[in-house]
Amino acid sequence: MARDRSLDIAVTGVSGRFPGSSGLAEWWASLQAGRVLTTRYDERRMLDAGVPEELVRDPDYVPVHGHLEDADRFEDALFRVSPREAELMDPQHRLMLECAWAALEDAGVDPLGGTRTTGVYASASGSGYLRRMLAGGELDPLTLEDVLHGTEPDFLASLISYKLDLTGPALCVQTACSSSLVAVHLAVQALLNGECDQALVVAAGVAYPQAGHLWLPGGIHSASGECRPFEADADGVVAGSGVACVVLRRLADALEDGPEPYGVVLGTAINNDGAAKAGYYAPSVTGQERVIRDALDAADVDGASIGYLETHGTGTRVGDPIEWSAASSALRAAGARPGQVAVGALKANTGHLDNAAGLAGLIKALLVVRDGVVPPVAGFTRLNPLLDAEDSPLYVPGEAALWTGPEPRRAGVSSFGVGGTNVHVVVERAPAAAPAPDDEAPGAHLMLLSAADADALTRSADALARHLTDHGPRPADVSRTLATGRAALTERLAVTGRTAAKVAARLTSGAAVRGSRPPEGPAPLVLAFPGQGSQRPGMAVPLAAALPGFDRALADCLDAFAPELAAALERALHDPGFPAAELARTWLAQPALFAVEYAAATALRGLGLTPAGLVGHSLGEITAACVAGVLTPADAARLVTVRGRAMEECPPGAMLALGCGESEARERIGASGLALDLAAVNSPEGTVVAGTPEAVEAFRALLEGHVHTHRLRTGRAFHSRLIEPALAPLAGELSRTTLRPPTLPWATDSGRLLLPGADVGPELLTAQARDTVRFADALTALAAHLPGALVVETGPGRALSAMAEAADLTAVPLAPDRTAHPDEEVLAALGALWTRGQPLSPGAVCRTGRPVHLPSYPFAGPRRIAPEAAAPRPGTARRADGRRARPAPPEAPDTGRTAPGDRPGPDPVTPTGTATATAGTDVPELLRRLWADLLGHQGLADDADFFALGGDSLLVTHLARKLREALGVRVPMRDLLVGRTLGRQVEVVREVLTRAPGAVPAAEPAPSSAPVAVGAAR
């Protein structure tokens, strides 16, 4: 009978930081190769880490550890943590935040925007960092409170939930060495009980400092510095440092909308040895055997189906025989055959990762069943004779081998904690995913990347390019994963491509568009609609292919036209082979442009892009009026139909663009004596004249060699005397049309800005067909009303974008059509808007594909070690009170950011008792020093925001106390909370000092008038 899979749990995301490895792929390759990843330190390195000299020189000191490189680095800006707060956090807590972020990304989940109820189950080893700071004796009571919050395990799970906005259960699990695998058990139960939809299990075992151990006869630590589980010459365990994290979901949910799982958890069990053992620290055969049997029962599988066992494997003389005996007995009783189950022992490679050991072993077992490769036990040569190998289901592999065990591939993972809390987990290879379509739908794909800083963004782009080159995933899957499974951070990048190889090439060649989300929010968006002359056959095709919602909006718009005209529009808009000369005819061109522009504007709004202003050029002004609510789509369709037909009946004409300003254009028209009109003033150096074809050609000949000219693609002289016959039919149609006040700011062709609620008469839209288009003035009016506006040319071509850039506005053409793949241009335009911080919905743009595993955030933050925790230098003197003197600041790190040593020590202005402010008090300097002490930031301007720099209400209480100590006056906390910028807090303190009896602060320069940053406090 088939197993009931309703209780199976998928592992959808994985991350880890392990000794001797730059990433999981390198770590897994090292395990398959049987490499020992521990480090033997030299004497100087030990002394620099703060190991006492007498211990380093002790002949029984073993300087070996599974060293975790860069354990002191932290991406504090990414997690909205000030440098000083980061210094006071245990490196374990910081690394767990980073691993949690990476695992969620690996699971295809936005670490900051997930909609699932996610639980957090966290474990960490005891804080050597806290012990070092306490031993130094440098912590005042307020700092000690912050240190406890940043190092004690009680606050760990809640910190992760807070920083990542996770709303499920948040539990810290502490059962010594078995903690993290017990956390997996609890997370599985929570998922099965419906307490959460997704569970994050994260653990760290990072020593501070990372150093060796003192060997003691009869102890558990290795005298040789080599951990050799189940080996005849095994002499104990070696410690190591590492961090691990997995993301769990119910299997049915994961298969529906997640990436391919790493594996499936079939069952888990925990128990405790109780008192039935030699001592508190001793393991128990009975307890270990029982927990394995219970896990097999929970998984509803027998021992005959298990092909691999990742053991606790400490390499100790007592532990190995007990574990071998317990596992052999449990698996044999459950049906396993002799020599069926290969054992693994991660500690032989990395050392004992303490609280993270069980989770690291789980990840290893998942890779074994996923890839079907059984790694050797590192360094194994000969089985310990104390192990009963006869009839045992277990064997120790001495070299890597392909899986030869039962199918489907199943493995067990054991972890046993000091004190007797035992846990066992049964895992299985994930079921085969549904095959991807053989042929991906042709077309371009948009890839969006972001990071907290520019360097991280570059590293992320490089990592993605390598992954695309090495693995060649489907572009649609990559696009979807990046759009929905990554946080939208400040520094952004967008790139398009039709294949993984093309995207990779553009990422490495610098062809991607980069930008930043403005701290004050996105720039106001202005939609600009082009006029006749920009039309081209098939102009709806790229928009339909790349702009979600466009197809539906265009179909609705075409329904507003008469059936015969709608049919002609359908052909002209969707057939690139439609005759261009036919589309250039006014009766067809004007309705076609309106339909495309209005549909594009509707689609953009559907993606979250709400315009703050509108402008149209000539015919485009009808579209602007419709989007502004002045005209209904039906009214606008009738109006452009009448307008187009009326102008079609006007005499033939021509239009000539000139590379000169309005004054010169008028002078040259007057001097020519030709019957020409100034049709448009588009920019300070761009105008258009209109008239009969003969007059325009004669004028062009006169200007040759003096002014740059360009004939426009039109058969009529718009905005000239030749259009006047069309005004009467146009006025007649407008007299039957209800014009409503605009709902958005609208810059008209006359250069006048109409604000919401303004009256709009029919004469405006009648006269605009004849009068000079003053587009430059319209742009100037919008720029004055919406400083820093971003113009989106919402229609074909890029003529209006060039005009906007000439007016010192930033512009993005939506469909410039400059390449053989115009759909890529549309996607690139959407990507450019996203990189500039516009509230574009990436998930709506990147609609196809399913989540896949991609490189996660490239963490490489600055080094953050508190001065109070810095290693004492050899020979450091003691102060008279017995406390260690503060060590000299370390050299600045190589990150370019503020180093711990750059941060000043305690404020020298702050006395030990109550002070009185004097005429010499430098309030701005005092506040800068206090901010630096609390937050770790230097060189602050007056508009620096306390909360944006990582401060919170608790730190404000500390600030108020330090101000009272320094100045002898009480500064109200509420005023400091409201006056969140440095400049405003200076004013607050000055006001308090002015009111204080006898306190006469010096006259100081007023704070800078820089704008105050606005935002919510944490």
Salt bridges, closest charged atoms under 4 A:
ASP8 OD1 - ARG3 NH2 2.94
ASP8 OD2 - ARG5 NE 2.72
GLU43 OE2 - ARG57 NH2 2.66
ASP48 OD1 - ARG44 NH1 3.43
GLU53 OE2 - ARG57 NH1 3.00
GLU69 OE1 - HIS67 NE2 3.74
ASP70 OD1 - ARG73 NE 3.46
ASP70 OD1 - ARG863 NH2 3.16
ASP72 OD1 - ARG863 NH1 2.86
GLU75 OE2 - ARG459 NH2 3.58
GLU75 OE1 - ARG897 NH2 3.54
ASP76 OD2 - ARG864 NE 2.54
ASP76 OD1 - ARG897 NH1 3.51
GLU85 OE1 - ARG1018 NH2 3.43
GLU87 OE1 - ARG84 NH1 2.98
GLU87 OE1 - ARG903 NE 3.07
GLU98 OE1 - ARG17 NH1 3.08
GLU105 OE2 - ARG486 NE 3.85
ASP106 OD1 - HIS853 ND1 3.24
GLU138 OE1 - ARG886 NH2 3.97
ASP146 OD2 - HIS958 ND1 3.30
ASP197 OD1 - ARG250 NH2 3.17
GLU226 OE1 - ARG228 NH1 3.47
ASP233 OD1 - ARG382 NH2 3.91
ASP235 OD1 - ARG228 NH2 3.99
ASP253 OD2 - ARG250 NE 3.27
ASP257 OD1 - ARG116 NH2 3.85
ASP257 OD1 - ARG249 NH1 2.92
ASP273 OD2 - LYS277 NZ 3.53
GLU289 OE2 - ARG293 NH2 2.96
GLU310 OE1 - LYS364 NZ 3.16
ASP371 OD1 - ARG370 NE 2.73
GLU428 OE2 - ARG5 NH2 2.77
GLU428 OE1 - ARG410 NE 2.59
GLU440 OE2 - HIS445 NE2 3.56
ASP453 OD2 - ARG897 NH2 2.83
ASP477 OD2 - ARG474 NE 3.01
ASP556 OD1 - ARG552 NH2 2.85
GLU570 OE2 - HIS574 ND1 3.20
GLU582 OE2 - ARG585 NH1 3.86
ASP635 OD1 - ARG638 NH2 2.24
ASP635 OD2 - ARG740 NH1 3.94
GLU648 OE2 - ARG585 NE 3.18
GLU648 OE2 - ARG716 NH2 3.91
GLU662 OE2 - ARG666 NE 3.15
GLU662 OE1 - ARG774 NH2 2.65
GLU664 OE2 - ARG668 NE 2.93
ASP677 OD2 - ARG721 NE 2.92
ASP677 OD1 - ARG770 NH2 3.96
GLU697 OE2 - ARG700 NH2 2.69
GLU697 OE1 - ARG711 NH1 3.51
GLU704 OE1 - ARG700 NH1 3.83
GLU724 OE2 - ARG770 NE 3.04
GLU733 OE2 - ARG638 NE 3.81
GLU733 OE1 - ARG736 NH2 3.03
ASP777 OD2 - ARG774 NE 2.84
GLU805 OE1 - ARG798 NH2 3.74
ASP817 OD2 - ARG536 NE 2.79
ASP823 OD1 - ARG498 NH1 3.19
GLU824 OE2 - ARG498 NH1 3.24
GLU824 OE1 - ARG506 NH1 2.71
GLU868 OE2 - ARG84 NH2 2.75
ASP881 OD2 - ARG879 NH2 2.97
ASP881 OD2 - ARG883 NE 3.10
ASP894 OD1 - ARG73 NH2 2.97
GLU925 OE2 - ARG929 NE 2.92
ASP933 OD1 - ARG903 NH1 3.46
ASP933 OD2 - LYS962 NZ 3.28
ASP942 OD1 - ARG928 NH2 3.27
ASP945 OD2 - ARG980 NE 2.69
ASP952 OD2 - ARG1018 NH2 3.12
GLU965 OE2 - ARG961 NE 3.51
GLU987 OE1 - ARG984 NH1 2.80
GLU991 OE2 - ARG984 NH1 3.60
GLU1004 OE1 - ARG990 NH2 2.53
